[in-house]
Amino acid sequence: MASLKDQVDDLQSTVGEARQILEDAYTPEATRADLVTAVSEAIAALSDEDEGDEDDDQDDDTD
């Protein structure tokens, strides 16, 4: 099992990735489609991490 520090580091990395995706897209020349794509990618980055946590919780319940 990962330590609390490792978990916090992973979460910070995931949030940082989502933030970078959104910051890169947030430009005056960005189209609506560009922004929708960026939001979708940011959600996916955050969801991938959340799904892993849910799987871990389910595994803990079966032990």
N, CA, C and O atoms as a Tripos MOL2 file, in Angstrom:
@<TRIPOS>MOLECULE
protein
  252   251    63     0     0
PROTEIN
NO_CHARGES

@<TRIPOS>ATOM
      1 N           0.8410   -1.1730    0.0000 N.3       1 MET1
      2 CA          0.0000    0.0000    0.0000 C.3       1 MET1
      3 C           0.8890    1.2390    0.0000 C.2       1 MET1
      4 O           1.8880    1.2880    0.7170 O.2       1 MET1
      5 N           0.5310    2.2290   -0.7930 N.am      2 ALA2
      6 CA          1.3150    3.4500   -0.9000 C.3       2 ALA2
      7 C           1.1700    4.2830    0.3680 C.2       2 ALA2
      8 O           0.1260    4.2940    1.0210 O.2       2 ALA2
      9 N           2.2520    4.9760    0.6890 N.am      3 SER3
     10 CA          2.2100    5.8350    1.8700 C.3       3 SER3
     11 C           1.3290    7.0510    1.5870 C.2       3 SER3
     12 O           1.0130    7.3610    0.4380 O.2       3 SER3
     13 N           0.9480    7.7200    2.6530 N.am      4 LEU4
     14 CA          0.1150    8.9190    2.5160 C.3       4 LEU4
     15 C           0.8240    9.9620    1.6730 C.2       4 LEU4
     16 O           0.1910   10.6230    0.8500 O.2       4 LEU4
     17 N           2.1190   10.1200    1.8620 N.am      5 LYS5
     18 CA          2.8840   11.0890    1.0730 C.3       5 LYS5
     19 C           2.8460   10.7300   -0.4040 C.2       5 LYS5
     20 O           2.6820   11.6070   -1.2530 O.2       5 LYS5
     21 N           2.9940    9.4560   -0.7160 N.am      6 ASP6
     22 CA          2.9330    9.0180   -2.1100 C.3       6 ASP6
     23 C           1.5550    9.2990   -2.7080 C.2       6 ASP6
     24 O           1.4500    9.7370   -3.8530 O.2       6 ASP6
     25 N           0.5080    9.0490   -1.9360 N.am      7 GLN7
     26 CA         -0.8530    9.3070   -2.4110 C.3       7 GLN7
     27 C          -1.0640   10.7950   -2.6630 C.2       7 GLN7
     28 O          -1.6530   11.1810   -3.6740 O.2       7 GLN7
     29 N          -0.5820   11.6330   -1.7400 N.am      8 VAL8
     30 CA         -0.7130   13.0820   -1.9050 C.3       8 VAL8
     31 C           0.0800   13.5350   -3.1330 C.2       8 VAL8
     32 O          -0.4060   14.3520   -3.9150 O.2       8 VAL8
     33 N           1.2780   13.0180   -3.3040 N.am      9 ASP9
     34 CA          2.0910   13.3690   -4.4670 C.3       9 ASP9
     35 C           1.3890   12.9810   -5.7660 C.2       9 ASP9
     36 O           1.3990   13.7440   -6.7310 O.2       9 ASP9
     37 N           0.7780   11.7940   -5.7920 N.am     10 ASP10
     38 CA          0.0530   11.3420   -6.9790 C.3      10 ASP10
     39 C          -1.1230   12.2550   -7.2810 C.2      10 ASP10
     40 O          -1.3480   12.6290   -8.4320 O.2      10 ASP10
     41 N          -1.8750   12.6150   -6.2430 N.am     11 LEU11
     42 CA         -3.0270   13.4970   -6.4350 C.3      11 LEU11
     43 C          -2.5930   14.8800   -6.9040 C.2      11 LEU11
     44 O          -3.2280   15.4630   -7.7830 O.2      11 LEU11
     45 N          -1.5260   15.4060   -6.3310 N.am     12 GLN12
     46 CA         -1.0210   16.7100   -6.7560 C.3      12 GLN12
     47 C          -0.5690   16.6700   -8.2060 C.2      12 GLN12
     48 O          -0.7780   17.6260   -8.9520 O.2      12 GLN12
     49 N           0.0380   15.5870   -8.5980 N.am     13 SER13
     50 CA          0.4740   15.4280   -9.9810 C.3      13 SER13
     51 C          -0.7160   15.3960  -10.9280 C.2      13 SER13
     52 O          -0.6920   16.0180  -11.9900 O.2      13 SER13
     53 N          -1.7550   14.6690  -10.5390 N.am     14 THR14
     54 CA         -2.9550   14.5660  -11.3710 C.3      14 THR14
     55 C          -3.6460   15.9120  -11.5010 C.2      14 THR14
     56 O          -4.0430   16.3040  -12.5980 O.2      14 THR14
     57 N          -3.7910   16.6170  -10.3960 N.am     15 VAL15
     58 CA         -4.4190   17.9430  -10.4250 C.3      15 VAL15
     59 C          -3.5630   18.9000  -11.2580 C.2      15 VAL15
     60 O          -4.0950   19.7020  -12.0250 O.2      15 VAL15
     61 N          -2.2510   18.8150  -11.1070 N.am     16 GLY16
     62 CA         -1.3570   19.6470  -11.8940 C.3      16 GLY16
     63 C          -1.4820   19.3830  -13.3860 C.2      16 GLY16
     64 O          -1.4330   20.3080  -14.1970 O.2      16 GLY16
     65 N          -1.6440   18.1210  -13.7390 N.am     17 GLU17
     66 CA         -1.8240   17.7580  -15.1500 C.3      17 GLU17
     67 C          -3.1120   18.3580  -15.6980 C.2      17 GLU17
     68 O          -3.1190   18.9320  -16.7870 O.2      17 GLU17
     69 N          -4.1970   18.2280  -14.9460 N.am     18 ALA18
     70 CA         -5.4920   18.7790  -15.3790 C.3      18 ALA18
     71 C          -5.4010   20.3030  -15.4960 C.2      18 ALA18
     72 O          -5.9140   20.8870  -16.4510 O.2      18 ALA18
     73 N          -4.7550   20.9340  -14.5330 N.am     19 ARG19
     74 CA         -4.6090   22.3920  -14.5580 C.3      19 ARG19
     75 C          -3.8050   22.8310  -15.7780 C.2      19 ARG19
     76 O          -4.1530   23.8150  -16.4310 O.2      19 ARG19
     77 N          -2.7310   22.1060  -16.0880 N.am     20 GLN20
     78 CA         -1.8960   22.4570  -17.2400 C.3      20 GLN20
     79 C          -2.6920   22.3410  -18.5470 C.2      20 GLN20
     80 O          -2.5660   23.1890  -19.4300 O.2      20 GLN20
     81 N          -3.4940   21.3120  -18.6630 N.am     21 ILE21
     82 CA         -4.3350   21.1370  -19.8500 C.3      21 ILE21
     83 C          -5.2410   22.3430  -20.0220 C.2      21 ILE21
     84 O          -5.3610   22.8820  -21.1220 O.2      21 ILE21
     85 N          -5.8800   22.7710  -18.9360 N.am     22 LEU22
     86 CA         -6.8040   23.9010  -18.9940 C.3      22 LEU22
     87 C          -6.0750   25.2150  -19.2520 C.2      22 LEU22
     88 O          -6.5520   26.0380  -20.0340 O.2      22 LEU22
     89 N          -4.9370   25.4250  -18.6140 N.am     23 GLU23
     90 CA         -4.1740   26.6520  -18.8340 C.3      23 GLU23
     91 C          -3.6860   26.7590  -20.2740 C.2      23 GLU23
     92 O          -3.7000   27.8440  -20.8530 O.2      23 GLU23
     93 N          -3.2570   25.6480  -20.8510 N.am     24 ASP24
     94 CA         -2.7890   25.6540  -22.2410 C.3      24 ASP24
     95 C          -3.9070   26.0350  -23.2080 C.2      24 ASP24
     96 O          -3.6630   26.6810  -24.2270 O.2      24 ASP24
     97 N          -5.1160   25.6380  -22.8850 N.am     25 ALA25
     98 CA         -6.2500   25.9140  -23.7760 C.3      25 ALA25
     99 C          -6.8190   27.3120  -23.5800 C.2      25 ALA25
    100 O          -7.4930   27.8310  -24.4700 O.2      25 ALA25
    101 N          -6.5640   27.9250  -22.4410 N.am     26 TYR26
    102 CA         -7.1550   29.2140  -22.0960 C.3      26 TYR26
    103 C          -6.3770   30.3450  -22.7590 C.2      26 TYR26
    104 O          -5.5500   31.0070  -22.1330 O.2      26 TYR26
    105 N          -6.6640   30.5460  -24.0420 N.am     27 THR27
    106 CA         -6.0230   31.5940  -24.8230 C.3      27 THR27
    107 C          -7.0950   32.3730  -25.5620 C.2      27 THR27
    108 O          -8.1810   31.8510  -25.8140 O.2      27 THR27
    109 N          -6.7970   33.6270  -25.9140 N.am     28 PRO28
    110 CA         -7.7950   34.4380  -26.6200 C.3      28 PRO28
    111 C          -8.2540   33.8270  -27.9490 C.2      28 PRO28
    112 O          -9.3990   34.0120  -28.3610 O.2      28 PRO28
    113 N          -7.3610   33.1070  -28.6090 N.am     29 GLU29
    114 CA         -7.7200   32.5420  -29.9210 C.3      29 GLU29
    115 C          -8.3930   31.1700  -29.8250 C.2      29 GLU29
    116 O          -8.7450   30.5820  -30.8480 O.2      29 GLU29
    117 N          -8.5710   30.6700  -28.6310 N.am     30 ALA30
    118 CA         -9.1910   29.3470  -28.4520 C.3      30 ALA30
    119 C         -10.6390   29.3680  -28.9230 C.2      30 ALA30
    120 O         -11.3950   30.2950  -28.6300 O.2      30 ALA30
    121 N         -11.0010   28.3340  -29.6510 N.am     31 THR31
    122 CA        -12.3900   28.2010  -30.0960 C.3      31 THR31
    123 C         -13.1860   27.4500  -29.0310 C.2      31 THR31
    124 O         -12.6240   26.8740  -28.0990 O.2      31 THR31
    125 N         -14.4700   27.4710  -29.1910 N.am     32 ARG32
    126 CA        -15.3330   26.7260  -28.2710 C.3      32 ARG32
    127 C         -14.9620   25.2400  -28.3030 C.2      32 ARG32
    128 O         -14.9130   24.5850  -27.2610 O.2      32 ARG32
    129 N         -14.7040   24.7190  -29.4900 N.am     33 ALA33
    130 CA        -14.3280   23.3060  -29.6300 C.3      33 ALA33
    131 C         -13.0120   23.0190  -28.9090 C.2      33 ALA33
    132 O         -12.8670   21.9720  -28.2780 O.2      33 ALA33
    133 N         -12.0490   23.9450  -29.0000 N.am     34 ASP34
    134 CA        -10.7770   23.7790  -28.2920 C.3      34 ASP34
    135 C         -11.0030   23.6930  -26.7840 C.2      34 ASP34
    136 O         -10.4140   22.8520  -26.1050 O.2      34 ASP34
    137 N         -11.8620   24.5710  -26.2730 N.am     35 LEU35
    138 CA        -12.1280   24.5990  -24.8360 C.3      35 LEU35
    139 C         -12.8710   23.3520  -24.3780 C.2      35 LEU35
    140 O         -12.5920   22.8140  -23.3070 O.2      35 LEU35
    141 N         -13.8180   22.8940  -25.1920 N.am     36 VAL36
    142 CA        -14.5480   21.6690  -24.8430 C.3      36 VAL36
    143 C         -13.5860   20.4880  -24.8050 C.2      36 VAL36
    144 O         -13.6630   19.6520  -23.9040 O.2      36 VAL36
    145 N         -12.6930   20.4180  -25.7660 N.am     37 THR37
    146 CA        -11.7070   19.3470  -25.7940 C.3      37 THR37
    147 C         -10.8160   19.3980  -24.5570 C.2      37 THR37
    148 O         -10.5430   18.3660  -23.9450 O.2      37 THR37
    149 N         -10.3670   20.5870  -24.1910 N.am     38 ALA38
    150 CA         -9.5010   20.7340  -23.0270 C.3      38 ALA38
    151 C         -10.2280   20.3290  -21.7440 C.2      38 ALA38
    152 O          -9.6570   19.6410  -20.8980 O.2      38 ALA38
    153 N         -11.4700   20.7470  -21.6000 N.am     39 VAL39
    154 CA        -12.2350   20.3780  -20.4110 C.3      39 VAL39
    155 C         -12.4270   18.8580  -20.3700 C.2      39 VAL39
    156 O         -12.3080   18.2460  -19.3090 O.2      39 VAL39
    157 N         -12.7200   18.2610  -21.5070 N.am     40 SER40
    158 CA        -12.8840   16.8060  -21.5660 C.3      40 SER40
    159 C         -11.5930   16.0900  -21.1750 C.2      40 SER40
    160 O         -11.6310   15.1030  -20.4400 O.2      40 SER40
    161 N         -10.4550   16.5780  -21.6580 N.am     41 GLU41
    162 CA         -9.1710   15.9730  -21.3210 C.3      41 GLU41
    163 C          -8.8500   16.1380  -19.8370 C.2      41 GLU41
    164 O          -8.3240   15.2210  -19.2060 O.2      41 GLU41
    165 N          -9.1660   17.3030  -19.2840 N.am     42 ALA42
    166 CA         -8.9160   17.5360  -17.8560 C.3      42 ALA42
    167 C          -9.7810   16.6180  -17.0030 C.2      42 ALA42
    168 O          -9.3140   16.0520  -16.0140 O.2      42 ALA42
    169 N         -11.0440   16.4750  -17.3910 N.am     43 ILE43
    170 CA        -11.9470   15.5730  -16.6650 C.3      43 ILE43
    171 C         -11.4210   14.1390  -16.7500 C.2      43 ILE43
    172 O         -11.4340   13.4100  -15.7580 O.2      43 ILE43
    173 N         -10.9680   13.7450  -17.9140 N.am     44 ALA44
    174 CA        -10.4350   12.3880  -18.0830 C.3      44 ALA44
    175 C          -9.2060   12.1760  -17.2010 C.2      44 ALA44
    176 O          -9.0550   11.1190  -16.5890 O.2      44 ALA44
    177 N          -8.3390   13.1670  -17.1340 N.am     45 ALA45
    178 CA         -7.1430   13.0500  -16.2910 C.3      45 ALA45
    179 C          -7.5370   12.8850  -14.8300 C.2      45 ALA45
    180 O          -6.9430   12.0830  -14.1090 O.2      45 ALA45
    181 N          -8.5270   13.6340  -14.3980 N.am     46 LEU46
    182 CA         -8.9830   13.5380  -13.0140 C.3      46 LEU46
    183 C          -9.7560   12.2530  -12.7740 C.2      46 LEU46
    184 O          -9.6410   11.6560  -11.7040 O.2      46 LEU46
    185 N         -10.5300   11.8210  -13.7350 N.am     47 SER47
    186 CA        -11.3440   10.6150  -13.5850 C.3      47 SER47
    187 C         -10.4980    9.3640  -13.5130 C.2      47 SER47
    188 O         -10.8130    8.4470  -12.7550 O.2      47 SER47
    189 N          -9.4270    9.3110  -14.2890 N.am     48 ASP48
    190 CA         -8.5390    8.1540  -14.2540 C.3      48 ASP48
    191 C          -8.0110    7.9470  -12.8420 C.2      48 ASP48
    192 O          -7.9560    6.8130  -12.3660 O.2      48 ASP48
    193 N          -7.6260    9.0150  -12.1700 N.am     49 GLU49
    194 CA         -7.1200    8.9140  -10.8080 C.3      49 GLU49
    195 C          -8.2320    8.4980   -9.8560 C.2      49 GLU49
    196 O          -8.0140    7.6630   -8.9770 O.2      49 GLU49
    197 N          -9.4080    9.0640  -10.0200 N.am     50 ASP50
    198 CA        -10.5310    8.7400   -9.1390 C.3      50 ASP50
    199 C         -10.9280    7.2800   -9.2820 C.2      50 ASP50
    200 O         -11.2160    6.6200   -8.2840 O.2      50 ASP50
    201 N         -10.9470    6.7660  -10.5060 N.am     51 GLU51
    202 CA        -11.3340    5.3740  -10.7190 C.3      51 GLU51
    203 C         -10.3600    4.4340  -10.0280 C.2      51 GLU51
    204 O         -10.7740    3.4130   -9.4800 O.2      51 GLU51
    205 N          -9.0820    4.7580  -10.0450 N.am     52 GLY52
    206 CA         -8.0980    3.9340   -9.3610 C.3      52 GLY52
    207 C          -8.3380    3.9160   -7.8680 C.2      52 GLY52
    208 O          -8.1790    2.8770   -7.2280 O.2      52 GLY52
    209 N          -8.7220    5.0590   -7.2970 N.am     53 ASP53
    210 CA         -9.0100    5.1250   -5.8650 C.3      53 ASP53
    211 C         -10.2370    4.3080   -5.5210 C.2      53 ASP53
    212 O         -10.2590    3.6330   -4.4920 O.2      53 ASP53
    213 N         -11.2630    4.3560   -6.3630 N.am     54 GLU54
    214 CA        -12.4760    3.5850   -6.1130 C.3      54 GLU54
    215 C         -12.1690    2.0960   -6.1490 C.2      54 GLU54
    216 O         -12.6900    1.3350   -5.3340 O.2      54 GLU54
    217 N         -11.3280    1.6770   -7.0880 N.am     55 ASP55
    218 CA        -10.9580    0.2700   -7.1750 C.3      55 ASP55
    219 C         -10.2180   -0.1510   -5.9090 C.2      55 ASP55
    220 O         -10.4350   -1.2500   -5.3980 O.2      55 ASP55
    221 N          -9.3410    0.7230   -5.4010 N.am     56 ASP56
    222 CA         -8.6100    0.4190   -4.1730 C.3      56 ASP56
    223 C          -9.5680    0.2570   -3.0080 C.2      56 ASP56
    224 O          -9.3940   -0.6400   -2.1820 O.2      56 ASP56
    225 N         -10.5870    1.1230   -2.9310 N.am     57 ASP57
    226 CA        -11.5560    1.0320   -1.8540 C.3      57 ASP57
    227 C         -12.3320   -0.2800   -1.9280 C.2      57 ASP57
    228 O         -12.6070   -0.9080   -0.9060 O.2      57 ASP57
    229 N         -12.6820   -0.6860   -3.1510 N.am     58 GLN58
    230 CA        -13.4120   -1.9270   -3.3120 C.3      58 GLN58
    231 C         -12.5570   -3.1080   -2.9050 C.2      58 GLN58
    232 O         -13.0610   -4.0550   -2.3000 O.2      58 GLN58
    233 N         -11.2720   -3.0720   -3.2240 N.am     59 ASP59
    234 CA        -10.3700   -4.1490   -2.8460 C.3      59 ASP59
    235 C         -10.2430   -4.2300   -1.3330 C.2      59 ASP59
    236 O         -10.1680   -5.3240   -0.7730 O.2      59 ASP59
    237 N         -10.2190   -3.0640   -0.6590 N.am     60 ASP60
    238 CA        -10.0880   -3.0490    0.7900 C.3      60 ASP60
    239 C         -11.3020   -3.6640    1.4630 C.2      60 ASP60
    240 O         -11.1690   -4.2920    2.5140 O.2      60 ASP60
    241 N         -12.4840   -3.4980    0.8810 N.am     61 ASP61
    242 CA        -13.7120   -4.0230    1.4810 C.3      61 ASP61
    243 C         -13.7650   -5.5530    1.4250 C.2      61 ASP61
    244 O         -14.4130   -6.1860    2.2590 O.2      61 ASP61
    245 N         -13.0880   -6.1380    0.4460 N.am     62 THR62
    246 CA        -13.1640   -7.5950    0.2870 C.3      62 THR62
    247 C         -12.1580   -8.3360    1.1390 C.2      62 THR62
    248 O         -12.2370   -9.5580    1.2700 O.2      62 THR62
    249 N         -11.2040   -7.6100    1.7260 N.am     63 ASP63
    250 CA        -10.1740   -8.2690    2.5470 C.3      63 ASP63
    251 C         -10.6990   -8.6900    3.8900 C.2      63 ASP63
    252 O          -9.9570   -9.2560    4.6930 O.2      63 ASP63
@<TRIPOS>BOND
     1     1     2 1
     2     2     3 1
     3     3     4 2
     4     3     5 am
     5     5     6 1
     6     6     7 1
     7     7     8 2
     8     7     9 am
     9     9    10 1
    10    10    11 1
    11    11    12 2
    12    11    13 am
    13    13    14 1
    14    14    15 1
    15    15    16 2
    16    15    17 am
    17    17    18 1
    18    18    19 1
    19    19    20 2
    20    19    21 am
    21    21    22 1
    22    22    23 1
    23    23    24 2
    24    23    25 am
    25    25    26 1
    26    26    27 1
    27    27    28 2
    28    27    29 am
    29    29    30 1
    30    30    31 1
    31    31    32 2
    32    31    33 am
    33    33    34 1
    34    34    35 1
    35    35    36 2
    36    35    37 am
    37    37    38 1
    38    38    39 1
    39    39    40 2
    40    39    41 am
    41    41    42 1
    42    42    43 1
    43    43    44 2
    44    43    45 am
    45    45    46 1
    46    46    47 1
    47    47    48 2
    48    47    49 am
    49    49    50 1
    50    50    51 1
    51    51    52 2
    52    51    53 am
    53    53    54 1
    54    54    55 1
    55    55    56 2
    56    55    57 am
    57    57    58 1
    58    58    59 1
    59    59    60 2
    60    59    61 am
    61    61    62 1
    62    62    63 1
    63    63    64 2
    64    63    65 am
    65    65    66 1
    66    66    67 1
    67    67    68 2
    68    67    69 am
    69    69    70 1
    70    70    71 1
    71    71    72 2
    72    71    73 am
    73    73    74 1
    74    74    75 1
    75    75    76 2
    76    75    77 am
    77    77    78 1
    78    78    79 1
    79    79    80 2
    80    79    81 am
    81    81    82 1
    82    82    83 1
    83    83    84 2
    84    83    85 am
    85    85    86 1
    86    86    87 1
    87    87    88 2
    88    87    89 am
    89    89    90 1
    90    90    91 1
    91    91    92 2
    92    91    93 am
    93    93    94 1
    94    94    95 1
    95    95    96 2
    96    95    97 am
    97    97    98 1
    98    98    99 1
    99    99   100 2
   100    99   101 am
   101   101   102 1
   102   102   103 1
   103   103   104 2
   104   103   105 am
   105   105   106 1
   106   106   107 1
   107   107   108 2
   108   107   109 am
   109   109   110 1
   110   110   111 1
   111   111   112 2
   112   111   113 am
   113   113   114 1
   114   114   115 1
   115   115   116 2
   116   115   117 am
   117   117   118 1
   118   118   119 1
   119   119   120 2
   120   119   121 am
   121   121   122 1
   122   122   123 1
   123   123   124 2
   124   123   125 am
   125   125   126 1
   126   126   127 1
   127   127   128 2
   128   127   129 am
   129   129   130 1
   130   130   131 1
   131   131   132 2
   132   131   133 am
   133   133   134 1
   134   134   135 1
   135   135   136 2
   136   135   137 am
   137   137   138 1
   138   138   139 1
   139   139   140 2
   140   139   141 am
   141   141   142 1
   142   142   143 1
   143   143   144 2
   144   143   145 am
   145   145   146 1
   146   146   147 1
   147   147   148 2
   148   147   149 am
   149   149   150 1
   150   150   151 1
   151   151   152 2
   152   151   153 am
   153   153   154 1
   154   154   155 1
   155   155   156 2
   156   155   157 am
   157   157   158 1
   158   158   159 1
   159   159   160 2
   160   159   161 am
   161   161   162 1
   162   162   163 1
   163   163   164 2
   164   163   165 am
   165   165   166 1
   166   166   167 1
   167   167   168 2
   168   167   169 am
   169   169   170 1
   170   170   171 1
   171   171   172 2
   172   171   173 am
   173   173   174 1
   174   174   175 1
   175   175   176 2
   176   175   177 am
   177   177   178 1
   178   178   179 1
   179   179   180 2
   180   179   181 am
   181   181   182 1
   182   182   183 1
   183   183   184 2
   184   183   185 am
   185   185   186 1
   186   186   187 1
   187   187   188 2
   188   187   189 am
   189   189   190 1
   190   190   191 1
   191   191   192 2
   192   191   193 am
   193   193   194 1
   194   194   195 1
   195   195   196 2
   196   195   197 am
   197   197   198 1
   198   198   199 1
   199   199   200 2
   200   199   201 am
   201   201   202 1
   202   202   203 1
   203   203   204 2
   204   203   205 am
   205   205   206 1
   206   206   207 1
   207   207   208 2
   208   207   209 am
   209   209   210 1
   210   210   211 1
   211   211   212 2
   212   211   213 am
   213   213   214 1
   214   214   215 1
   215   215   216 2
   216   215   217 am
   217   217   218 1
   218   218   219 1
   219   219   220 2
   220   219   221 am
   221   221   222 1
   222   222   223 1
   223   223   224 2
   224   223   225 am
   225   225   226 1
   226   226   227 1
   227   227   228 2
   228   227   229 am
   229   229   230 1
   230   230   231 1
   231   231   232 2
   232   231   233 am
   233   233   234 1
   234   234   235 1
   235   235   236 2
   236   235   237 am
   237   237   238 1
   238   238   239 1
   239   239   240 2
   240   239   241 am
   241   241   242 1
   242   242   243 1
   243   243   244 2
   244   243   245 am
   245   245   246 1
   246   246   247 1
   247   247   248 2
   248   247   249 am
   249   249   250 1
   250   250   251 1
   251   251   252 2
@<TRIPOS>SUBSTRUCTURE
     1 MET1         2 RESIDUE 1 A MET
     2 ALA2         6 RESIDUE 1 A ALA
     3 SER3        10 RESIDUE 1 A SER
     4 LEU4        14 RESIDUE 1 A LEU
     5 LYS5        18 RESIDUE 1 A LYS
     6 ASP6        22 RESIDUE 1 A ASP
     7 GLN7        26 RESIDUE 1 A GLN
     8 VAL8        30 RESIDUE 1 A VAL
     9 ASP9        34 RESIDUE 1 A ASP
    10 ASP10       38 RESIDUE 1 A ASP
    11 LEU11       42 RESIDUE 1 A LEU
    12 GLN12       46 RESIDUE 1 A GLN
    13 SER13       50 RESIDUE 1 A SER
    14 THR14       54 RESIDUE 1 A THR
    15 VAL15       58 RESIDUE 1 A VAL
    16 GLY16       62 RESIDUE 1 A GLY
    17 GLU17       66 RESIDUE 1 A GLU
    18 ALA18       70 RESIDUE 1 A ALA
    19 ARG19       74 RESIDUE 1 A ARG
    20 GLN20       78 RESIDUE 1 A GLN
    21 ILE21       82 RESIDUE 1 A ILE
    22 LEU22       86 RESIDUE 1 A LEU
    23 GLU23       90 RESIDUE 1 A GLU
    24 ASP24       94 RESIDUE 1 A ASP
    25 ALA25       98 RESIDUE 1 A ALA
    26 TYR26      102 RESIDUE 1 A TYR
    27 THR27      106 RESIDUE 1 A THR
    28 PRO28      110 RESIDUE 1 A PRO
    29 GLU29      114 RESIDUE 1 A GLU
    30 ALA30      118 RESIDUE 1 A ALA
    31 THR31      122 RESIDUE 1 A THR
    32 ARG32      126 RESIDUE 1 A ARG
    33 ALA33      130 RESIDUE 1 A ALA
    34 ASP34      134 RESIDUE 1 A ASP
    35 LEU35      138 RESIDUE 1 A LEU
    36 VAL36      142 RESIDUE 1 A VAL
    37 THR37      146 RESIDUE 1 A THR
    38 ALA38      150 RESIDUE 1 A ALA
    39 VAL39      154 RESIDUE 1 A VAL
    40 SER40      158 RESIDUE 1 A SER
    41 GLU41      162 RESIDUE 1 A GLU
    42 ALA42      166 RESIDUE 1 A ALA
    43 ILE43      170 RESIDUE 1 A ILE
    44 ALA44      174 RESIDUE 1 A ALA
    45 ALA45      178 RESIDUE 1 A ALA
    46 LEU46      182 RESIDUE 1 A LEU
    47 SER47      186 RESIDUE 1 A SER
    48 ASP48      190 RESIDUE 1 A ASP
    49 GLU49      194 RESIDUE 1 A GLU
    50 ASP50      198 RESIDUE 1 A ASP
    51 GLU51      202 RESIDUE 1 A GLU
    52 GLY52      206 RESIDUE 1 A GLY
    53 ASP53      210 RESIDUE 1 A ASP
    54 GLU54      214 RESIDUE 1 A GLU
    55 ASP55      218 RESIDUE 1 A ASP
    56 ASP56      222 RESIDUE 1 A ASP
    57 ASP57      226 RESIDUE 1 A ASP
    58 GLN58      230 RESIDUE 1 A GLN
    59 ASP59      234 RESIDUE 1 A ASP
    60 ASP60      238 RESIDUE 1 A ASP
    61 ASP61      242 RESIDUE 1 A ASP
    62 THR62      246 RESIDUE 1 A THR
    63 ASP63      250 RESIDUE 1 A ASP
